Amino acid sequence: MKIFFNRVPKYEPYGGGNQFLYRLVEILQERGHEVCYHLEDNIDVIFMMDPRPGDIGYSVEHIESYKRLNPRVKILHRVNECDARKGTNFMDPLLLRGMGISDRVVFISQWLKEYFQDRGFSRDSHVIYNGCNLKHFHQMPHKRNDPIKVVTHHWSDNYMKGFDLYVEIDKFLVQNPGRFDFTYVGRYWSGYMPQATRVVAPTSGTNLGNELRKHDVYVTASRNEPCGMHHIEGAACGLPVLYHSETGGIKELCQKHGIEFNSFDTFLEGLEKMEKDYQNYRNMIDVQSLDINLCCKKYIDIIEKDLASPFFQR
């Protein structure tokens, strides 16, 4: 089959969707499929990663036009965004427009599916959670540090990634040195200059996995996150997760091996509880369920067994 993606993989530190994209492309090519990044002739499946034009300029408008001229082409729309995530007001209409022309719609969390059902989406759809590369993100024998080491990482420096908490952590550690260590990996929010936080430049792959494994506990205070990748990579490295109650789809993958908080005080309470029962929380992590290959297989099943079927029905 010939499969078009309206995003091109980037082999550098970037957002979580990019990691999914380049691994899915690799597997499709290994299975003999042809992958392209331009709306050329004889495309069988359009994989819409995002309804915006992005770096190669193909938006939902271009995909609509191609579909009108080539009605046999099938469209698979992976929905991984919403306006609530960054406080915008233009993404939801674009995403709903993309869903309207798609033959199959996949949400990256149940939370995101219900979010769009509340906004009028009513067709059958799939939920497929993200996964990470277990070659880079995996557990190693580990003895808890003293003081305990907490880490988070984000590609985006948007305030809603949880910087209200990360700033509070830094201020607390200035006043309470040695209570715990905190590391932030990625681009730190420009509105505050941390004093007690160890800040590491954006990294990815094996280097990121090695950095995460130096720590004991992962924290995410991101709000309204459709699913995310950061907490998956942290858990795959063996780190139980402290996650915010308003974190959106993240909690669906963190409930078994994490503790929820809704304020700085409850974050501290959760951390103390995790310190006391650390190994049990670590043991509850099901690493194999976080494998990106499992995630990609589910998309490939839709492409090969569903969209390619002669009995296909929208």
C-alpha positions as CSV (number, residue, x, y, z in Angstrom):
1,M,0.0,0.0,0.0
2,K,1.0,3.6,-0.5
3,I,0.6,5.6,2.6
4,F,0.9,9.4,2.9
5,F,1.7,11.3,6.1
6,N,1.3,15.0,6.4
7,R,4.2,15.2,8.8
8,V,7.8,14.2,8.2
9,P,9.8,12.4,11.0
10,K,12.5,14.4,12.7
11,Y,15.4,12.5,14.1
12,E,16.2,14.9,17.0
13,P,14.7,15.9,20.3
14,Y,11.1,16.8,19.5
15,G,7.5,16.2,20.7
16,G,6.1,12.8,21.5
17,G,4.0,12.6,18.4
18,N,7.2,12.7,16.3
19,Q,8.6,9.6,18.1
20,F,5.4,7.7,17.2
21,L,5.6,8.9,13.6
22,Y,9.1,7.8,12.9
23,R,8.6,4.4,14.5
24,L,5.4,3.8,12.6
25,V,7.0,4.7,9.3
26,E,9.9,2.3,10.0
27,I,7.6,-0.6,10.7
28,L,5.4,0.2,7.6
29,Q,8.5,0.2,5.4
30,E,9.8,-3.0,7.0
31,R,6.4,-4.6,6.0
32,G,6.8,-3.5,2.4
33,H,4.6,-0.5,2.3
34,E,5.5,2.7,0.4
35,V,5.5,5.9,2.5
36,C,5.3,9.4,1.0
37,Y,5.1,12.9,2.3
38,H,3.5,14.6,-0.7
39,L,0.0,14.3,-2.1
40,E,1.0,12.5,-5.2
41,D,-0.8,9.9,-7.4
42,N,-2.1,6.5,-6.3
43,I,-2.1,7.0,-2.6
44,D,-4.1,4.3,-0.8
45,V,-4.2,5.7,2.8
46,I,-3.8,9.3,4.1
47,F,-2.6,9.3,7.7
48,M,-3.5,12.7,9.1
49,M,-1.2,13.5,12.0
50,D,-2.5,17.0,12.4
51,P,-5.1,19.1,10.5
52,R,-2.7,22.1,10.4
53,P,-0.3,22.5,7.5
54,G,2.9,22.1,9.5
55,D,6.4,21.9,8.0
56,I,5.4,20.4,4.6
57,G,2.3,22.5,4.1
58,Y,-0.5,19.8,3.8
59,S,-3.5,20.8,5.9
60,V,-7.0,19.4,6.2
61,E,-8.0,21.6,3.2
62,H,-5.4,19.9,1.0
63,I,-6.5,16.5,2.2
64,E,-10.2,17.4,1.5
65,S,-9.3,18.4,-2.1
66,Y,-7.3,15.2,-2.7
67,K,-10.2,13.1,-1.4
68,R,-12.7,14.8,-3.7
69,L,-10.5,14.0,-6.7
70,N,-9.6,10.5,-5.5
71,P,-12.7,9.2,-3.6
72,R,-11.2,5.7,-3.3
73,V,-8.4,7.0,-0.9
74,K,-9.0,6.1,2.8
75,I,-8.2,8.6,5.6
76,L,-7.1,7.7,9.1
77,H,-7.1,10.6,11.5
78,R,-5.0,10.3,14.7
79,V,-6.4,12.9,17.1
80,N,-3.9,14.0,19.7
81,E,-4.7,17.7,20.4
82,C,-7.4,19.9,21.7
83,D,-7.8,23.6,22.6
84,A,-8.0,22.9,26.3
85,R,-4.3,21.7,26.3
86,K,-2.8,25.1,25.6
87,G,-5.7,27.5,26.1
88,T,-6.2,28.1,22.3
89,N,-9.5,28.5,20.4
90,F,-8.8,27.1,16.9
91,M,-7.8,23.5,17.3
92,D,-11.1,21.9,18.1
93,P,-12.9,23.1,14.9
94,L,-10.0,22.0,12.8
95,L,-9.9,18.6,14.4
96,L,-13.6,18.1,14.1
97,R,-13.3,19.1,10.4
98,G,-10.7,16.4,10.0
99,M,-12.8,13.8,11.7
100,G,-15.7,14.7,9.4
101,I,-13.8,13.6,6.3
102,S,-12.0,10.6,7.8
103,D,-12.8,6.9,7.4
104,R,-11.3,6.0,10.7
105,V,-10.7,8.2,13.7
106,V,-8.2,7.3,16.5
107,F,-8.0,9.1,19.8
108,I,-4.9,8.8,22.0
109,S,-6.9,8.5,25.2
110,Q,-10.5,7.9,26.4
111,W,-10.4,11.4,28.0
112,L,-9.8,12.9,24.6
113,K,-12.5,10.8,22.9
114,E,-15.1,12.0,25.5
115,Y,-13.8,15.6,25.2
116,F,-14.8,15.6,21.5
117,Q,-18.0,13.6,22.1
118,D,-19.0,16.5,24.3
119,R,-18.4,18.8,21.3
120,G,-20.5,16.8,18.9
121,F,-18.4,13.9,17.6
122,S,-20.6,10.8,17.6
123,R,-19.2,8.3,15.1
124,D,-17.5,5.0,16.0
125,S,-13.8,5.4,16.8
126,H,-10.8,3.8,18.4
127,V,-8.6,4.6,21.4
128,I,-4.9,3.7,21.1
129,Y,-2.5,4.9,23.8
130,N,1.0,6.1,23.1
131,G,4.0,3.9,23.7
132,C,7.8,4.5,23.8
133,N,10.9,2.8,22.5
134,L,11.9,0.2,25.1
135,K,15.4,0.1,23.7
136,H,15.9,3.6,25.1
137,F,13.5,3.6,28.0
138,H,13.7,0.5,30.2
139,Q,14.4,-0.4,33.8
140,M,17.8,-1.2,35.3
141,P,18.7,-2.5,38.8
142,H,18.0,0.5,41.0
143,K,18.5,1.4,44.6
144,R,16.5,4.5,45.7
145,N,18.5,7.6,46.2
146,D,18.7,9.5,49.5
147,P,17.5,12.2,49.3
148,I,15.0,10.9,46.7
149,K,15.4,12.3,43.2
150,V,12.4,13.6,41.3
151,V,12.4,14.4,37.6
152,T,10.2,15.6,34.8
153,H,10.8,16.4,31.1
154,H,8.9,18.3,28.4
155,W,9.8,19.5,24.9
156,S,7.3,22.4,25.1
157,D,7.9,25.3,27.5
158,N,4.1,26.2,27.5
159,Y,3.1,27.2,31.1
160,M,0.3,24.6,31.1
161,K,2.9,21.8,31.0
162,G,2.8,22.2,34.8
163,F,5.1,25.1,35.5
164,D,2.9,26.3,38.4
165,L,4.0,23.2,40.3
166,Y,7.6,23.2,39.0
167,V,8.1,26.8,40.2
168,E,6.6,25.9,43.6
169,I,9.0,22.9,43.9
170,D,11.9,25.2,43.2
171,K,10.9,27.8,45.7
172,F,10.3,25.0,48.3
173,L,13.7,23.5,47.7
174,V,15.4,26.9,48.1
175,Q,13.9,27.1,51.6
176,N,14.2,23.3,52.4
177,P,17.5,22.2,50.8
178,G,18.1,18.5,50.9
179,R,14.4,17.5,51.3
180,F,14.5,16.0,47.8
181,D,16.3,16.7,44.5
182,F,14.4,17.9,41.4
183,T,15.6,17.8,37.8
184,Y,13.8,19.4,34.8
185,V,14.8,18.1,31.4
186,G,13.9,20.2,28.4
187,R,13.0,23.9,27.7
188,Y,12.2,25.6,30.9
189,W,9.4,28.3,31.0
190,S,11.0,31.7,30.4
191,G,8.8,33.4,33.1
192,Y,10.9,32.1,36.0
193,M,14.6,31.4,36.6
194,P,14.9,28.3,38.8
195,Q,17.5,28.4,41.6
196,A,17.3,24.9,43.2
197,T,16.2,22.9,40.2
198,R,18.8,21.1,38.1
199,V,17.9,22.0,34.5
200,V,19.1,19.7,31.6
201,A,19.0,20.7,28.0
202,P,16.5,18.9,25.7
203,T,17.7,15.4,24.8
204,S,16.1,12.2,23.4
205,G,16.6,8.5,22.9
206,T,19.3,6.7,24.9
207,N,20.6,9.9,26.4
208,L,17.2,10.8,27.8
209,G,16.6,7.2,29.1
210,N,20.0,7.3,30.9
211,E,19.1,10.7,32.4
212,L,15.7,9.5,33.6
213,R,17.1,6.3,35.2
214,K,19.3,8.4,37.5
215,H,16.1,9.4,39.4
216,D,13.5,7.6,41.5
217,V,10.1,9.3,40.9
218,Y,8.6,11.0,37.9
219,V,6.2,14.0,38.3
220,T,3.9,15.5,35.7
221,A,1.7,18.5,36.4
222,S,0.7,19.0,32.8
223,R,-3.0,20.1,32.4
224,N,-5.6,18.7,30.0
225,E,-3.0,16.6,28.2
226,P,-4.6,14.3,25.6
227,C,-2.1,11.5,26.5
228,G,1.5,12.7,26.3
229,M,4.7,10.7,26.0
230,H,6.8,12.1,28.9
231,H,5.1,10.1,31.7
232,I,5.3,6.9,29.6
233,E,9.0,7.3,29.1
234,G,9.5,7.9,32.8
235,A,7.5,4.9,33.9
236,A,9.2,2.7,31.3
237,C,12.5,3.6,33.0
238,G,11.1,2.3,36.3
239,L,9.9,5.6,37.9
240,P,6.5,5.6,39.6
241,V,4.5,8.7,38.6
242,L,3.0,11.6,40.6
243,Y,0.4,13.2,38.4
244,H,-2.0,16.1,38.6
245,S,-5.8,15.4,39.0
246,E,-6.5,17.8,36.0
247,T,-3.9,16.1,33.8
248,G,-6.4,14.8,31.2
249,G,-5.6,11.5,29.6
250,I,-2.3,11.0,31.4
251,K,-4.0,9.5,34.4
252,E,-5.4,6.6,32.4
253,L,-1.8,5.2,32.1
254,C,-0.6,6.3,35.5
255,Q,-3.3,5.0,37.9
256,K,-1.7,1.6,38.5
257,H,1.8,2.9,39.3
258,G,1.2,6.4,40.5
259,I,-0.4,8.8,43.0
260,E,-2.7,11.7,42.1
261,F,-2.3,15.2,43.6
262,N,-4.2,18.4,43.1
263,S,-2.0,21.0,44.9
264,F,1.5,21.5,46.0
265,D,0.7,20.2,49.5
266,T,-0.9,17.0,48.2
267,F,2.1,16.6,45.9
268,L,4.4,16.6,49.0
269,E,2.0,14.1,50.7
270,G,2.1,11.9,47.6
271,L,5.9,12.0,47.4
272,E,6.1,11.1,51.1
273,K,3.8,8.2,50.6
274,M,5.8,7.0,47.6
275,E,9.0,7.2,49.5
276,K,7.7,4.9,52.2
277,D,6.4,2.3,49.8
278,Y,8.7,3.0,46.9
279,Q,9.5,-0.6,45.7
280,N,5.9,-1.6,45.6
281,Y,5.0,1.4,43.4
282,R,8.0,0.5,41.2
283,N,6.9,-3.1,40.9
284,M,3.4,-2.1,39.7
285,I,4.8,-0.7,36.5
286,D,3.8,-2.9,33.5
287,V,6.6,-1.9,31.1
288,Q,5.5,-4.1,28.2
289,S,2.1,-2.3,28.0
290,L,4.1,0.9,27.3
291,D,5.9,-0.5,24.2
292,I,5.7,1.7,21.1
293,N,5.6,-1.4,19.0
294,L,2.3,-2.4,20.6
295,C,0.9,1.0,19.9
296,C,2.1,0.9,16.2
297,K,0.7,-2.6,15.7
298,K,-2.8,-1.4,16.5
299,Y,-2.6,1.3,13.9
300,I,-1.2,-1.1,11.3
301,D,-4.1,-3.5,12.0
302,I,-6.5,-0.7,11.1
303,I,-4.5,0.1,7.9
304,E,-3.9,-3.5,6.8
305,K,-7.0,-5.4,8.0
306,D,-9.7,-2.7,8.0
307,L,-9.0,0.1,5.5
308,A,-7.5,-2.4,3.0
309,S,-10.4,-4.8,3.3
310,P,-12.7,-5.3,0.2
311,F,-15.6,-5.3,2.7
312,F,-14.6,-1.9,4.1
313,Q,-17.5,0.2,5.4
314,R,-17.3,3.7,6.8
